[in-house]
Every structure is written in C-alpha cells, then in structure tokens.
C-alpha cells in the first residue's frame, strides 16, 4: 500500500506570506531572547513541542541537540517528543501544552488557552513565548516542504502540492529572504529631512 506524505508544508503563496510575517516579527523574537523571561532550555522545549506536532525531522534533530547541550536530560526530551506532557512540572506543562495546541490549531489558538498561558506566566512572558512558536513553525514547514519534494521524487507526492510549488518554496528562500532584509534595512534608514519652501 502506497503511503502519502501527510505533514504540513508550505505552498508558494503561504510561504511568501510567512517570510513577510517572520521578518515582521523579528523584533519580537529579539526582545524575547534579550528579555530573559523565557529560559533558553524552556524555549528549546517549547520549540520541540511544536516540532513534535509538525513532524519536521531536521528541527527535531537540531533542537534536541541544542537542548542536550544546554543540559536538558535526554529522558525529558524523549518524553517531550512522545507527547507525554503530564510528567513535566506544572510551571512548564502549561507552556508546553500551549505550544502543542498552537501547532495543532495552526496558530489559531483558543482564547481560553491563551488566558491560561497569561495567567500562568504573566502577559509579558506569554507574549515572549509566541515568537519562539512562530519561528519554529516556519522552520518546521520549510523542512517538511523539502521532505515533500523527496517524497515526490520517491513516487509519493504530497496531496494538494506540486513540484513547482515545492521548488518555489525551497529556492524562493534565496530570493525572498534577501529582499525582506533589504526592505527592513530601508525602512529603518533615517529619511532625509526636506525644508519647506518659503
């Protein structure tokens, strides 16, 4: 029996929008990283909770290695990647459950889930958690799109996708990312003041 590719991937229009959104939220990620309200080990766990849902093997490998290097026990990571969130202490379990919900709902979070996150961590920390979830989702779907191309070449194409869409996403990053960088630099460039006519 032929198995089809069943992970979320980017289409070309969704990827173009995602690149713009990622760059639009870059300052949020910098603020979250500098703020220190989300511990780096916890950030890795949050990203792995999203990755488990989205199924990106590249992100799972990279962030598991990063978490291990930061001192997160391997047994904890195995439980996390198995979706066993009940074994985590309550101060982490709420965030991890939210990260999982974020991935499962494709970013369309339930207001009650958001309120629980805010109640547990406070508004600022909850706001700092979101950029990590957005960035890892971008990485997950990009990695999955690469795997969709590999699956297509093996005769098992992703439903609703095309060769051109997959190639567009994979190579489009080399065009869209530099363009967004230039756009950001240009928008931050101080504008020359002109004197009004007398």
PyMOL CGO cylinders between C-alpha atoms (Angstrom):
from pymol import cmd
from pymol.cgo import CYLINDER

trace = [
    CYLINDER, 0.00, 0.00, 0.00, 1.36, 3.42, -1.01, 0.3, 1, 1, 1, 1, 1, 1,
    CYLINDER, 1.36, 3.42, -1.01, 1.58, 5.89, 1.85, 0.3, 1, 1, 1, 1, 1, 1,
    CYLINDER, 1.58, 5.89, 1.85, 1.11, 9.54, 1.02, 0.3, 1, 1, 1, 1, 1, 1,
    CYLINDER, 1.11, 9.54, 1.02, 3.05, 12.40, 2.52, 0.3, 1, 1, 1, 1, 1, 1,
    CYLINDER, 3.05, 12.40, 2.52, 0.92, 13.70, 5.41, 0.3, 1, 1, 1, 1, 1, 1,
    CYLINDER, 0.92, 13.70, 5.41, 2.82, 16.54, 7.07, 0.3, 1, 1, 1, 1, 1, 1,
    CYLINDER, 2.82, 16.54, 7.07, 2.00, 20.23, 6.78, 0.3, 1, 1, 1, 1, 1, 1,
    CYLINDER, 2.00, 20.23, 6.78, 4.06, 22.01, 4.14, 0.3, 1, 1, 1, 1, 1, 1,
    CYLINDER, 4.06, 22.01, 4.14, 4.20, 25.42, 2.52, 0.3, 1, 1, 1, 1, 1, 1,
    CYLINDER, 4.20, 25.42, 2.52, 2.52, 26.33, -0.71, 0.3, 1, 1, 1, 1, 1, 1,
    CYLINDER, 2.52, 26.33, -0.71, 4.22, 29.15, -2.60, 0.3, 1, 1, 1, 1, 1, 1,
    CYLINDER, 4.22, 29.15, -2.60, 1.62, 31.83, -1.60, 0.3, 1, 1, 1, 1, 1, 1,
    CYLINDER, 1.62, 31.83, -1.60, 1.66, 30.71, 2.06, 0.3, 1, 1, 1, 1, 1, 1,
    CYLINDER, 1.66, 30.71, 2.06, 5.46, 30.74, 2.06, 0.3, 1, 1, 1, 1, 1, 1,
    CYLINDER, 5.46, 30.74, 2.06, 5.64, 34.27, 0.67, 0.3, 1, 1, 1, 1, 1, 1,
    CYLINDER, 5.64, 34.27, 0.67, 3.28, 35.44, 3.39, 0.3, 1, 1, 1, 1, 1, 1,
    CYLINDER, 3.28, 35.44, 3.39, 5.20, 33.53, 6.08, 0.3, 1, 1, 1, 1, 1, 1,
    CYLINDER, 5.20, 33.53, 6.08, 8.53, 35.11, 5.10, 0.3, 1, 1, 1, 1, 1, 1,
    CYLINDER, 8.53, 35.11, 5.10, 7.00, 38.57, 5.38, 0.3, 1, 1, 1, 1, 1, 1,
    CYLINDER, 7.00, 38.57, 5.38, 5.43, 37.69, 8.76, 0.3, 1, 1, 1, 1, 1, 1,
    CYLINDER, 5.43, 37.69, 8.76, 8.68, 36.24, 10.11, 0.3, 1, 1, 1, 1, 1, 1,
    CYLINDER, 8.68, 36.24, 10.11, 10.57, 39.40, 9.26, 0.3, 1, 1, 1, 1, 1, 1,
    CYLINDER, 10.57, 39.40, 9.26, 7.75, 41.50, 10.65, 0.3, 1, 1, 1, 1, 1, 1,
    CYLINDER, 7.75, 41.50, 10.65, 8.09, 39.65, 13.97, 0.3, 1, 1, 1, 1, 1, 1,
    CYLINDER, 8.09, 39.65, 13.97, 11.89, 39.63, 14.12, 0.3, 1, 1, 1, 1, 1, 1,
    CYLINDER, 11.89, 39.63, 14.12, 11.94, 42.42, 16.70, 0.3, 1, 1, 1, 1, 1, 1,
    CYLINDER, 11.94, 42.42, 16.70, 9.57, 40.38, 18.90, 0.3, 1, 1, 1, 1, 1, 1,
    CYLINDER, 9.57, 40.38, 18.90, 11.98, 37.44, 18.82, 0.3, 1, 1, 1, 1, 1, 1,
    CYLINDER, 11.98, 37.44, 18.82, 14.96, 39.67, 19.63, 0.3, 1, 1, 1, 1, 1, 1,
    CYLINDER, 14.96, 39.67, 19.63, 13.03, 41.22, 22.51, 0.3, 1, 1, 1, 1, 1, 1,
    CYLINDER, 13.03, 41.22, 22.51, 12.06, 37.79, 23.83, 0.3, 1, 1, 1, 1, 1, 1,
    CYLINDER, 12.06, 37.79, 23.83, 15.62, 36.46, 23.59, 0.3, 1, 1, 1, 1, 1, 1,
    CYLINDER, 15.62, 36.46, 23.59, 17.09, 39.52, 25.31, 0.3, 1, 1, 1, 1, 1, 1,
    CYLINDER, 17.09, 39.52, 25.31, 14.35, 39.80, 27.93, 0.3, 1, 1, 1, 1, 1, 1,
    CYLINDER, 14.35, 39.80, 27.93, 15.35, 36.58, 29.65, 0.3, 1, 1, 1, 1, 1, 1,
    CYLINDER, 15.35, 36.58, 29.65, 11.80, 35.85, 30.80, 0.3, 1, 1, 1, 1, 1, 1,
    CYLINDER, 11.80, 35.85, 30.80, 11.80, 32.59, 28.78, 0.3, 1, 1, 1, 1, 1, 1,
    CYLINDER, 11.80, 32.59, 28.78, 14.72, 30.43, 29.87, 0.3, 1, 1, 1, 1, 1, 1,
    CYLINDER, 14.72, 30.43, 29.87, 16.73, 29.10, 26.91, 0.3, 1, 1, 1, 1, 1, 1,
    CYLINDER, 16.73, 29.10, 26.91, 16.18, 25.49, 27.96, 0.3, 1, 1, 1, 1, 1, 1,
    CYLINDER, 16.18, 25.49, 27.96, 12.45, 26.11, 28.22, 0.3, 1, 1, 1, 1, 1, 1,
    CYLINDER, 12.45, 26.11, 28.22, 12.46, 27.81, 24.79, 0.3, 1, 1, 1, 1, 1, 1,
    CYLINDER, 12.46, 27.81, 24.79, 14.03, 24.68, 23.29, 0.3, 1, 1, 1, 1, 1, 1,
    CYLINDER, 14.03, 24.68, 23.29, 11.35, 22.52, 24.92, 0.3, 1, 1, 1, 1, 1, 1,
    CYLINDER, 11.35, 22.52, 24.92, 8.59, 24.78, 23.60, 0.3, 1, 1, 1, 1, 1, 1,
    CYLINDER, 8.59, 24.78, 23.60, 10.02, 24.54, 20.10, 0.3, 1, 1, 1, 1, 1, 1,
    CYLINDER, 10.02, 24.54, 20.10, 10.29, 20.77, 20.37, 0.3, 1, 1, 1, 1, 1, 1,
    CYLINDER, 10.29, 20.77, 20.37, 6.63, 20.55, 21.46, 0.3, 1, 1, 1, 1, 1, 1,
    CYLINDER, 6.63, 20.55, 21.46, 5.65, 22.36, 18.24, 0.3, 1, 1, 1, 1, 1, 1,
    CYLINDER, 5.65, 22.36, 18.24, 8.07, 20.25, 16.19, 0.3, 1, 1, 1, 1, 1, 1,
    CYLINDER, 8.07, 20.25, 16.19, 6.59, 17.03, 17.53, 0.3, 1, 1, 1, 1, 1, 1,
    CYLINDER, 6.59, 17.03, 17.53, 3.18, 18.03, 16.13, 0.3, 1, 1, 1, 1, 1, 1,
    CYLINDER, 3.18, 18.03, 16.13, 4.51, 19.28, 12.79, 0.3, 1, 1, 1, 1, 1, 1,
    CYLINDER, 4.51, 19.28, 12.79, 6.89, 16.35, 12.36, 0.3, 1, 1, 1, 1, 1, 1,
    CYLINDER, 6.89, 16.35, 12.36, 9.98, 18.13, 10.99, 0.3, 1, 1, 1, 1, 1, 1,
    CYLINDER, 9.98, 18.13, 10.99, 12.85, 15.70, 11.40, 0.3, 1, 1, 1, 1, 1, 1,
    CYLINDER, 12.85, 15.70, 11.40, 15.50, 18.38, 10.79, 0.3, 1, 1, 1, 1, 1, 1,
    CYLINDER, 15.50, 18.38, 10.79, 14.18, 20.66, 13.53, 0.3, 1, 1, 1, 1, 1, 1,
    CYLINDER, 14.18, 20.66, 13.53, 13.73, 17.70, 15.88, 0.3, 1, 1, 1, 1, 1, 1,
    CYLINDER, 13.73, 17.70, 15.88, 17.37, 16.73, 15.40, 0.3, 1, 1, 1, 1, 1, 1,
    CYLINDER, 17.37, 16.73, 15.40, 18.77, 20.26, 15.68, 0.3, 1, 1, 1, 1, 1, 1,
    CYLINDER, 18.77, 20.26, 15.68, 16.74, 21.38, 18.67, 0.3, 1, 1, 1, 1, 1, 1,
    CYLINDER, 16.74, 21.38, 18.67, 17.21, 18.09, 20.52, 0.3, 1, 1, 1, 1, 1, 1,
    CYLINDER, 17.21, 18.09, 20.52, 20.97, 18.53, 20.17, 0.3, 1, 1, 1, 1, 1, 1,
    CYLINDER, 20.97, 18.53, 20.17, 20.71, 22.16, 21.30, 0.3, 1, 1, 1, 1, 1, 1,
    CYLINDER, 20.71, 22.16, 21.30, 18.62, 21.18, 24.33, 0.3, 1, 1, 1, 1, 1, 1,
    CYLINDER, 18.62, 21.18, 24.33, 21.05, 18.41, 25.29, 0.3, 1, 1, 1, 1, 1, 1,
    CYLINDER, 21.05, 18.41, 25.29, 23.95, 20.86, 25.01, 0.3, 1, 1, 1, 1, 1, 1,
    CYLINDER, 23.95, 20.86, 25.01, 22.10, 23.16, 27.43, 0.3, 1, 1, 1, 1, 1, 1,
    CYLINDER, 22.10, 23.16, 27.43, 21.73, 20.37, 29.97, 0.3, 1, 1, 1, 1, 1, 1,
    CYLINDER, 21.73, 20.37, 29.97, 18.17, 19.16, 29.34, 0.3, 1, 1, 1, 1, 1, 1,
    CYLINDER, 18.17, 19.16, 29.34, 18.15, 15.45, 30.27, 0.3, 1, 1, 1, 1, 1, 1,
    CYLINDER, 18.15, 15.45, 30.27, 17.65, 13.02, 27.40, 0.3, 1, 1, 1, 1, 1, 1,
    CYLINDER, 17.65, 13.02, 27.40, 14.84, 11.25, 29.27, 0.3, 1, 1, 1, 1, 1, 1,
    CYLINDER, 14.84, 11.25, 29.27, 12.94, 14.55, 29.44, 0.3, 1, 1, 1, 1, 1, 1,
    CYLINDER, 12.94, 14.55, 29.44, 13.37, 15.11, 25.70, 0.3, 1, 1, 1, 1, 1, 1,
    CYLINDER, 13.37, 15.11, 25.70, 12.16, 11.59, 24.95, 0.3, 1, 1, 1, 1, 1, 1,
    CYLINDER, 12.16, 11.59, 24.95, 9.00, 12.23, 26.99, 0.3, 1, 1, 1, 1, 1, 1,
    CYLINDER, 9.00, 12.23, 26.99, 8.51, 15.55, 25.23, 0.3, 1, 1, 1, 1, 1, 1,
    CYLINDER, 8.51, 15.55, 25.23, 8.91, 14.05, 21.75, 0.3, 1, 1, 1, 1, 1, 1,
    CYLINDER, 8.91, 14.05, 21.75, 6.49, 11.28, 22.72, 0.3, 1, 1, 1, 1, 1, 1,
    CYLINDER, 6.49, 11.28, 22.72, 3.91, 13.91, 23.72, 0.3, 1, 1, 1, 1, 1, 1,
    CYLINDER, 3.91, 13.91, 23.72, 3.98, 12.92, 27.40, 0.3, 1, 1, 1, 1, 1, 1,
    CYLINDER, 3.98, 12.92, 27.40, 3.46, 16.39, 28.88, 0.3, 1, 1, 1, 1, 1, 1,
    CYLINDER, 3.46, 16.39, 28.88, 1.88, 15.16, 32.11, 0.3, 1, 1, 1, 1, 1, 1,
    CYLINDER, 1.88, 15.16, 32.11, 5.27, 14.27, 33.54, 0.3, 1, 1, 1, 1, 1, 1,
    CYLINDER, 5.27, 14.27, 33.54, 6.56, 17.86, 33.37, 0.3, 1, 1, 1, 1, 1, 1,
    CYLINDER, 6.56, 17.86, 33.37, 6.34, 20.20, 36.36, 0.3, 1, 1, 1, 1, 1, 1,
    CYLINDER, 6.34, 20.20, 36.36, 3.25, 22.46, 36.27, 0.3, 1, 1, 1, 1, 1, 1,
    CYLINDER, 3.25, 22.46, 36.27, 5.28, 25.62, 35.61, 0.3, 1, 1, 1, 1, 1, 1,
    CYLINDER, 5.28, 25.62, 35.61, 6.47, 24.05, 32.31, 0.3, 1, 1, 1, 1, 1, 1,
    CYLINDER, 6.47, 24.05, 32.31, 3.48, 21.84, 31.46, 0.3, 1, 1, 1, 1, 1, 1,
    CYLINDER, 3.48, 21.84, 31.46, 1.17, 24.81, 30.80, 0.3, 1, 1, 1, 1, 1, 1,
    CYLINDER, 1.17, 24.81, 30.80, 3.57, 26.35, 28.28, 0.3, 1, 1, 1, 1, 1, 1,
    CYLINDER, 3.57, 26.35, 28.28, 4.29, 23.03, 26.61, 0.3, 1, 1, 1, 1, 1, 1,
    CYLINDER, 4.29, 23.03, 26.61, 0.58, 22.22, 26.31, 0.3, 1, 1, 1, 1, 1, 1,
    CYLINDER, 0.58, 22.22, 26.31, 0.03, 25.68, 24.79, 0.3, 1, 1, 1, 1, 1, 1,
    CYLINDER, 0.03, 25.68, 24.79, 2.86, 25.10, 22.31, 0.3, 1, 1, 1, 1, 1, 1,
    CYLINDER, 2.86, 25.10, 22.31, 1.30, 21.80, 21.29, 0.3, 1, 1, 1, 1, 1, 1,
    CYLINDER, 1.30, 21.80, 21.29, -2.12, 23.46, 20.95, 0.3, 1, 1, 1, 1, 1, 1,
    CYLINDER, -2.12, 23.46, 20.95, -0.56, 26.28, 18.90, 0.3, 1, 1, 1, 1, 1, 1,
    CYLINDER, -0.56, 26.28, 18.90, 0.84, 23.74, 16.43, 0.3, 1, 1, 1, 1, 1, 1,
    CYLINDER, 0.84, 23.74, 16.43, -2.32, 21.62, 16.29, 0.3, 1, 1, 1, 1, 1, 1,
    CYLINDER, -2.32, 21.62, 16.29, -4.52, 24.68, 15.69, 0.3, 1, 1, 1, 1, 1, 1,
    CYLINDER, -4.52, 24.68, 15.69, -2.06, 26.07, 13.10, 0.3, 1, 1, 1, 1, 1, 1,
    CYLINDER, -2.06, 26.07, 13.10, -1.66, 29.24, 15.15, 0.3, 1, 1, 1, 1, 1, 1,
    CYLINDER, -1.66, 29.24, 15.15, -5.41, 29.80, 15.61, 0.3, 1, 1, 1, 1, 1, 1,
    CYLINDER, -5.41, 29.80, 15.61, -5.31, 29.48, 19.39, 0.3, 1, 1, 1, 1, 1, 1,
    CYLINDER, -5.31, 29.48, 19.39, -8.33, 29.13, 21.60, 0.3, 1, 1, 1, 1, 1, 1,
    CYLINDER, -8.33, 29.13, 21.60, -8.80, 32.29, 23.73, 0.3, 1, 1, 1, 1, 1, 1,
    CYLINDER, -8.80, 32.29, 23.73, -9.14, 30.12, 26.85, 0.3, 1, 1, 1, 1, 1, 1,
    CYLINDER, -9.14, 30.12, 26.85, -5.74, 28.51, 26.14, 0.3, 1, 1, 1, 1, 1, 1,
    CYLINDER, -5.74, 28.51, 26.14, -4.19, 31.96, 25.74, 0.3, 1, 1, 1, 1, 1, 1,
    CYLINDER, -4.19, 31.96, 25.74, -5.76, 33.17, 29.00, 0.3, 1, 1, 1, 1, 1, 1,
    CYLINDER, -5.76, 33.17, 29.00, -4.37, 30.14, 30.82, 0.3, 1, 1, 1, 1, 1, 1,
    CYLINDER, -4.37, 30.14, 30.82, -0.91, 30.92, 29.45, 0.3, 1, 1, 1, 1, 1, 1,
    CYLINDER, -0.91, 30.92, 29.45, -1.17, 34.56, 30.57, 0.3, 1, 1, 1, 1, 1, 1,
    CYLINDER, -1.17, 34.56, 30.57, -2.50, 33.56, 34.00, 0.3, 1, 1, 1, 1, 1, 1,
    CYLINDER, -2.50, 33.56, 34.00, 0.41, 31.14, 34.49, 0.3, 1, 1, 1, 1, 1, 1,
    CYLINDER, 0.41, 31.14, 34.49, 3.29, 33.29, 33.20, 0.3, 1, 1, 1, 1, 1, 1,
    CYLINDER, 3.29, 33.29, 33.20, 2.03, 36.86, 33.02, 0.3, 1, 1, 1, 1, 1, 1,
    CYLINDER, 2.03, 36.86, 33.02, 1.31, 38.92, 29.90, 0.3, 1, 1, 1, 1, 1, 1,
    CYLINDER, 1.31, 38.92, 29.90, 4.94, 39.82, 29.07, 0.3, 1, 1, 1, 1, 1, 1,
    CYLINDER, 4.94, 39.82, 29.07, 6.27, 36.26, 29.32, 0.3, 1, 1, 1, 1, 1, 1,
    CYLINDER, 6.27, 36.26, 29.32, 3.28, 34.89, 27.38, 0.3, 1, 1, 1, 1, 1, 1,
    CYLINDER, 3.28, 34.89, 27.38, 4.00, 37.46, 24.65, 0.3, 1, 1, 1, 1, 1, 1,
    CYLINDER, 4.00, 37.46, 24.65, 7.66, 36.35, 24.68, 0.3, 1, 1, 1, 1, 1, 1,
    CYLINDER, 7.66, 36.35, 24.68, 6.68, 32.70, 24.16, 0.3, 1, 1, 1, 1, 1, 1,
    CYLINDER, 6.68, 32.70, 24.16, 4.82, 33.42, 20.90, 0.3, 1, 1, 1, 1, 1, 1,
    CYLINDER, 4.82, 33.42, 20.90, 7.83, 34.40, 18.71, 0.3, 1, 1, 1, 1, 1, 1,
    CYLINDER, 7.83, 34.40, 18.71, 9.55, 31.10, 19.51, 0.3, 1, 1, 1, 1, 1, 1,
    CYLINDER, 9.55, 31.10, 19.51, 6.45, 29.20, 18.40, 0.3, 1, 1, 1, 1, 1, 1,
    CYLINDER, 6.45, 29.20, 18.40, 6.14, 31.25, 15.21, 0.3, 1, 1, 1, 1, 1, 1,
    CYLINDER, 6.14, 31.25, 15.21, 9.79, 30.86, 14.25, 0.3, 1, 1, 1, 1, 1, 1,
    CYLINDER, 9.79, 30.86, 14.25, 9.89, 27.10, 14.83, 0.3, 1, 1, 1, 1, 1, 1,
    CYLINDER, 9.89, 27.10, 14.83, 6.67, 26.69, 12.84, 0.3, 1, 1, 1, 1, 1, 1,
    CYLINDER, 6.67, 26.69, 12.84, 8.36, 28.47, 9.93, 0.3, 1, 1, 1, 1, 1, 1,
    CYLINDER, 8.36, 28.47, 9.93, 11.37, 26.12, 10.20, 0.3, 1, 1, 1, 1, 1, 1,
    CYLINDER, 11.37, 26.12, 10.20, 9.15, 23.06, 10.55, 0.3, 1, 1, 1, 1, 1, 1,
    CYLINDER, 9.15, 23.06, 10.55, 7.10, 23.75, 7.44, 0.3, 1, 1, 1, 1, 1, 1,
    CYLINDER, 7.10, 23.75, 7.44, 10.16, 24.67, 5.40, 0.3, 1, 1, 1, 1, 1, 1,
    CYLINDER, 10.16, 24.67, 5.40, 11.87, 21.40, 6.41, 0.3, 1, 1, 1, 1, 1, 1,
    CYLINDER, 11.87, 21.40, 6.41, 8.69, 19.45, 5.69, 0.3, 1, 1, 1, 1, 1, 1,
    CYLINDER, 8.69, 19.45, 5.69, 8.48, 21.04, 2.24, 0.3, 1, 1, 1, 1, 1, 1,
    CYLINDER, 8.48, 21.04, 2.24, 11.95, 19.73, 1.49, 0.3, 1, 1, 1, 1, 1, 1,
    CYLINDER, 11.95, 19.73, 1.49, 10.82, 16.27, 2.62, 0.3, 1, 1, 1, 1, 1, 1,
    CYLINDER, 10.82, 16.27, 2.62, 7.71, 16.62, 0.43, 0.3, 1, 1, 1, 1, 1, 1,
    CYLINDER, 7.71, 16.62, 0.43, 9.99, 17.09, -2.57, 0.3, 1, 1, 1, 1, 1, 1,
    CYLINDER, 9.99, 17.09, -2.57, 11.98, 13.99, -1.58, 0.3, 1, 1, 1, 1, 1, 1,
    CYLINDER, 11.98, 13.99, -1.58, 8.73, 12.07, -1.17, 0.3, 1, 1, 1, 1, 1, 1,
    CYLINDER, 8.73, 12.07, -1.17, 7.57, 13.25, -4.61, 0.3, 1, 1, 1, 1, 1, 1,
    CYLINDER, 7.57, 13.25, -4.61, 10.82, 12.00, -6.15, 0.3, 1, 1, 1, 1, 1, 1,
    CYLINDER, 10.82, 12.00, -6.15, 10.16, 8.64, -4.46, 0.3, 1, 1, 1, 1, 1, 1,
    CYLINDER, 10.16, 8.64, -4.46, 6.71, 8.48, -6.12, 0.3, 1, 1, 1, 1, 1, 1,
    CYLINDER, 6.71, 8.48, -6.12, 4.65, 9.60, -3.09, 0.3, 1, 1, 1, 1, 1, 1,
    CYLINDER, 4.65, 9.60, -3.09, 3.68, 13.25, -3.69, 0.3, 1, 1, 1, 1, 1, 1,
    CYLINDER, 3.68, 13.25, -3.69, 2.07, 15.39, -1.02, 0.3, 1, 1, 1, 1, 1, 1,
    CYLINDER, 2.07, 15.39, -1.02, -1.66, 15.87, -1.68, 0.3, 1, 1, 1, 1, 1, 1,
    CYLINDER, -1.66, 15.87, -1.68, -2.52, 19.35, -2.92, 0.3, 1, 1, 1, 1, 1, 1,
    CYLINDER, -2.52, 19.35, -2.92, 1.08, 20.23, -3.73, 0.3, 1, 1, 1, 1, 1, 1,
    CYLINDER, 1.08, 20.23, -3.73, 3.04, 20.42, -6.95, 0.3, 1, 1, 1, 1, 1, 1,
    CYLINDER, 3.04, 20.42, -6.95, 6.65, 20.10, -8.00, 0.3, 1, 1, 1, 1, 1, 1,
    CYLINDER, 6.65, 20.10, -8.00, 6.75, 23.80, -8.91, 0.3, 1, 1, 1, 1, 1, 1,
    CYLINDER, 6.75, 23.80, -8.91, 5.32, 24.89, -5.57, 0.3, 1, 1, 1, 1, 1, 1,
    CYLINDER, 5.32, 24.89, -5.57, 7.85, 22.80, -3.64, 0.3, 1, 1, 1, 1, 1, 1,
    CYLINDER, 7.85, 22.80, -3.64, 10.76, 24.05, -5.76, 0.3, 1, 1, 1, 1, 1, 1,
    CYLINDER, 10.76, 24.05, -5.76, 9.46, 27.61, -5.49, 0.3, 1, 1, 1, 1, 1, 1,
    CYLINDER, 9.46, 27.61, -5.49, 9.46, 27.40, -1.68, 0.3, 1, 1, 1, 1, 1, 1,
    CYLINDER, 9.46, 27.40, -1.68, 12.85, 25.72, -1.42, 0.3, 1, 1, 1, 1, 1, 1,
    CYLINDER, 12.85, 25.72, -1.42, 14.62, 28.10, -3.79, 0.3, 1, 1, 1, 1, 1, 1,
    CYLINDER, 14.62, 28.10, -3.79, 12.42, 31.10, -3.06, 0.3, 1, 1, 1, 1, 1, 1,
    CYLINDER, 12.42, 31.10, -3.06, 14.11, 31.49, 0.31, 0.3, 1, 1, 1, 1, 1, 1,
    CYLINDER, 14.11, 31.49, 0.31, 17.24, 32.67, -1.55, 0.3, 1, 1, 1, 1, 1, 1,
    CYLINDER, 17.24, 32.67, -1.55, 15.22, 35.46, -3.17, 0.3, 1, 1, 1, 1, 1, 1,
    CYLINDER, 15.22, 35.46, -3.17, 12.60, 36.42, -0.60, 0.3, 1, 1, 1, 1, 1, 1,
    CYLINDER, 12.60, 36.42, -0.60, 14.85, 36.50, 2.48, 0.3, 1, 1, 1, 1, 1, 1,
    CYLINDER, 14.85, 36.50, 2.48, 17.41, 38.93, 0.95, 0.3, 1, 1, 1, 1, 1, 1,
    CYLINDER, 17.41, 38.93, 0.95, 14.55, 41.09, -0.35, 0.3, 1, 1, 1, 1, 1, 1,
    CYLINDER, 14.55, 41.09, -0.35, 12.96, 41.22, 3.12, 0.3, 1, 1, 1, 1, 1, 1,
    CYLINDER, 12.96, 41.22, 3.12, 16.34, 42.05, 4.68, 0.3, 1, 1, 1, 1, 1, 1,
    CYLINDER, 16.34, 42.05, 4.68, 16.76, 44.93, 2.26, 0.3, 1, 1, 1, 1, 1, 1,
    CYLINDER, 16.76, 44.93, 2.26, 13.22, 46.11, 2.90, 0.3, 1, 1, 1, 1, 1, 1,
    CYLINDER, 13.22, 46.11, 2.90, 13.85, 46.09, 6.67, 0.3, 1, 1, 1, 1, 1, 1,
    CYLINDER, 13.85, 46.09, 6.67, 17.12, 47.97, 6.29, 0.3, 1, 1, 1, 1, 1, 1,
    CYLINDER, 17.12, 47.97, 6.29, 15.49, 50.52, 4.02, 0.3, 1, 1, 1, 1, 1, 1,
    CYLINDER, 15.49, 50.52, 4.02, 12.56, 51.08, 6.39, 0.3, 1, 1, 1, 1, 1, 1,
    CYLINDER, 12.56, 51.08, 6.39, 14.97, 51.69, 9.30, 0.3, 1, 1, 1, 1, 1, 1,
    CYLINDER, 14.97, 51.69, 9.30, 17.13, 54.08, 7.31, 0.3, 1, 1, 1, 1, 1, 1,
    CYLINDER, 17.13, 54.08, 7.31, 16.66, 57.67, 8.55, 0.3, 1, 1, 1, 1, 1, 1,
    CYLINDER, 16.66, 57.67, 8.55, 14.77, 59.70, 5.97, 0.3, 1, 1, 1, 1, 1, 1,
    CYLINDER, 14.77, 59.70, 5.97, 16.38, 62.90, 4.75, 0.3, 1, 1, 1, 1, 1, 1,
    CYLINDER, 16.38, 62.90, 4.75, 14.56, 65.96, 6.07, 0.3, 1, 1, 1, 1, 1, 1,
    CYLINDER, 14.56, 65.96, 6.07, 13.49, 68.46, 3.44, 0.3, 1, 1, 1, 1, 1, 1,
    CYLINDER, 13.49, 68.46, 3.44, 12.95, 72.10, 4.23, 0.3, 1, 1, 1, 1, 1, 1,
    CYLINDER, 12.95, 72.10, 4.23, 9.55, 73.52, 3.33, 0.3, 1, 1, 1, 1, 1, 1,
    CYLINDER, 9.55, 73.52, 3.33, 9.52, 76.12, 0.58, 0.3, 1, 1, 1, 1, 1, 1,
    CYLINDER, 9.52, 76.12, 0.58, 9.42, 79.69, 1.82, 0.3, 1, 1, 1, 1, 1, 1,
]
cmd.load_cgo(trace, "trace")
